């Protein structure tokens, strides 16, 4: 079938359907490239409490002792591998809870972790 108005048919064929149109905001409404979403940024959040009997509470109890706890002691208490314990210390305790975790290396090469007050 040949359309009666060829230019109208060509224009209709080149238009993208509404479902395929870009959903990005216009350049004027976009945030700058380095801008952060302020809803997800945590600032000065008070430390969260750990549930009694959880692995988090076990780690906190070990780290608050006067001598702290070694990596091996933390692994034994939780059943985690070394990289998981270190990730928990930096992610959950330092970043999420806002605690200061100090690391001290002994002369024999073992490392001890201690929670200190800010």
C-alpha positions in Angstrom: 0.0 0.0 0.0 1.4 3.4 -1.0 0.6 6.3 1.4 -1.2 9.2 -0.2 1.1 11.7 1.5 4.7 10.3 1.4 6.2 13.0 3.6 3.8 12.3 6.5 4.6 8.6 6.3 8.4 9.3 6.4 8.0 11.6 9.4 5.8 9.1 11.3 8.4 6.3 10.6 11.3 8.4 12.0 9.5 9.4 15.2 10.5 7.2 18.1 7.6 5.8 20.2 7.1 7.4 23.6 8.3 4.2 25.3 11.7 4.5 23.6 12.4 8.1 24.3 15.2 8.9 26.7 14.2 9.3 30.3 17.3 11.3 31.3 16.6 14.8 32.6 17.5 17.7 30.4 21.0 19.1 30.8 19.6 22.0 32.8 18.0 19.7 35.4 20.9 17.3 35.8 23.2 17.3 38.8 26.9 18.1 38.2 28.9 14.9 37.4 30.7 14.8 40.8 27.6 15.6 42.9 26.6 13.1 45.5 23.1 12.0 46.4 22.6 13.6 49.8 20.0 11.1 50.9 22.5 8.3 51.1 25.4 10.2 52.7 25.7 9.6 56.4 27.1 12.4 58.4 27.7 12.4 62.2 25.4 9.4 62.7 25.4 8.2 66.3 26.7 4.7 66.7 24.1 2.0 66.3 23.8 -0.7 69.0 24.5 -4.3 68.2 21.9 -7.0 69.1 22.8 -9.2 72.0 24.4 -12.4 70.9 25.1 -11.3 67.4 28.5 -11.5 65.7 28.7 -7.7 65.7 28.3 -7.7 69.5 30.9 -10.4 69.9 33.4 -8.4 67.9 32.7 -5.2 69.8 33.1 -7.0 73.1 36.5 -8.3 72.0 37.7 -5.0 70.6 36.7 -3.0 73.7 38.9 -5.1 76.0 42.0 -3.3 77.2 44.4 -5.2 74.9 42.0 -5.4 72.0 41.8 -8.6 69.9 44.0 -10.2 67.3 42.8 -11.0 63.9 42.9 -14.7 64.7 40.7 -14.2 67.8 38.1 -12.3 65.8 38.1 -15.0 63.1 37.6 -17.7 65.8 34.8 -15.8 67.4 32.9 -15.3 64.2 33.9 -18.1 61.9 34.8 -15.6 59.2 37.9 -15.5 57.0 40.5 -12.8 57.5 39.4 -10.6 54.6 35.8 -10.7 55.9 36.9 -9.6 59.4 38.9 -6.7 58.0 36.1 -5.7 55.7 33.7 -5.7 58.7 36.1 -3.6 60.7 36.4 -0.9 58.0 32.8 -1.0 56.7 30.5 -1.7 59.5 32.4 -0.3 62.4 34.3 2.6 61.0 32.0 3.8 58.2 28.5 2.8 59.4 28.8 3.0 63.2 31.4 5.8 63.2 33.8 4.0 65.6 37.5 4.5 65.6 39.3 1.2 65.2 43.1 1.3 65.7 45.4 -1.3 64.4 48.7 -2.2 66.2 51.2 -4.6 64.7 53.2 -6.6 67.3 56.9 -7.5 66.9 56.0 -11.1 66.0 54.0 -9.8 63.0 50.5 -10.4 64.5 48.0 -7.5 64.4 45.8 -6.4 67.2 42.7 -4.2 66.8 41.3 -1.9 69.4 38.2 0.4 69.5 39.2 3.8 70.9 37.1 6.7 71.9 37.1 9.7 69.6 
